[in-house]
Amino acid sequence: MNFQTDQFRLKVGLAEMLKGGVIMDVVNAEQAVVAEKAGAVAVMALERVPADIRKEGGVARMSQIRIIRDIMEAVSIPVMAKVRIGHFMEARILEVLGVDYIDESEVLTPADEEHHVSKHDFKVPFVCGARNLGEALRRIAEGAAMIRTKGEAGSGNIVEAVRHIRTIVKEMKQLTVLGKEELVHEAKNLQAPLELVEYVAEHGKLPVPNFSAGGIATPADAALVMQLGAEAVFVGSGIFKSSDPETRARAIVKAATYYRDPVKLLEASEELGEAMPGLEISKLESSELMQTRGW
Amino acid sequence: MTDKPRVGVLALQGDFDAHRRAIERAGGDAVEVRTAEDLRDVEGLVIPGGESTTMLKLLNDEHLFEPVREFGKRKPVFGTCAGAILLASEVVNPHQDSLGLVDITVERNAYGRQIDSRISDIELDDGKTEAVFIRAPVIRRVGQGVKVLASYRNDPVLVEQGRHLIATFHPELSRDISIHRKFLETLIQNGDGRDDENPSR
């Protein structure tokens, strides 16, 4: 696995540029413009936000091309779009379309229940979700240039996002104190390549940026996951399912920059209307959970 | 001044951490700048790569736009990619406000989208270096007094005007720290930088 190739460095490079920022889900050009004006570093072009996918059910696929194209034309910031897990042909289509990042996402209905896309084969960079270090390292081994903790998309509940970022950070810390022979054993436990396990043990971090997603609904939520170690945040339903998307978008952008500054966070929280309605995770059937998709 | 020059890195958003590491490798002391007060005890400022629209919005909302512009009238500022866009006197594709500290016209996303990002060698006075272009802007016009230090495909990619330095690429993502070193030298020569009419370079 060579992470020093020009292609991989460029993929990680774009993720570096998004650090400290907010990537917002949008379903049309109008929302994309609101997001850009509010200070989003990128938008995720979707047909339906996760809260609606959850509500409406059915198979969730890559968005209509027309929607993605409209959004690409409407804004100057990077545009991302989602493909189903393992659906490398949806990915090829988005690559040709020219989206800036592809999210191989558990929010859509998986296309393959064993394999993810072989992402090193693409010129366009990929982000993938993870709940723990093993998942994160397997995705990186496949070529993901950015990891986002999964949380529980469309729930408006931060508890899973917190669980996942805490888990990954803790698992990384634990590796840093292990000896070489112990790392071999850990690689087996994590079901991840030894080379990547050794990288994490040496550096105490992933070889690619680590962002957070799935349940962020308020500036305080964004600041919380960033304090816990996330380097940027994805906000899905949290913005455009709230009562005043524009104000909330600006507030979360401010929170991602000033996540260590409670006075600024108070300012950011001051003008907010109602947040999106939230779901209690324990009330969801296991078949309704999106985070368990991905292998 | 302490032995190590103190360099501020605008940390509103973007790859400010990569700049911090590059500054430290080049022998400087890096300080994250998020408020006007943070500018008080730094001798120069780096505006990193990232999204220029996001940084511009935060500069305005957090009342940093004027303080950074004032800072640039006395002290060196180094902008890479988004930083280059913010320092320019004119920005197109689309038009947006900028600090106007360097007399250039910059076109955003001029090479295309992410799949058009690239790593290429460029020639400097003292040899080759690697240039990492990520959704990079292109400098379409350089004003009088702007010196072109390197070009790529006939477009200027590294320029200086007085004490300010601009790269449309990302030297902070390369192993070679010669460009950060050059900025640190400017910073040391600038000293307290009181005389705006007679910059040290």
Interface residues (C-beta under 8 A of the other chain):
Chain A: D6 R9 L10 G13 L14 E16 M17 L18 K19 G20 G21 E36 K37 A38 G39 A40 V41 A42 S76 I77 P78 E95 G98 V99 D100 Y101 K123 V124 P125 R250 V253 K254 A256 T257 Y258 D261
Chain B: A11 L12 Q13 G14 D15 F16 D17 A18 R34 G49 G50 E51 T53 T54 K57 L58 D61 E62 C81 A82 N93 P94 R108 N109 G112 R113 Q114 I115 S117 R118 I119 V132 I134 R135 H170 L173
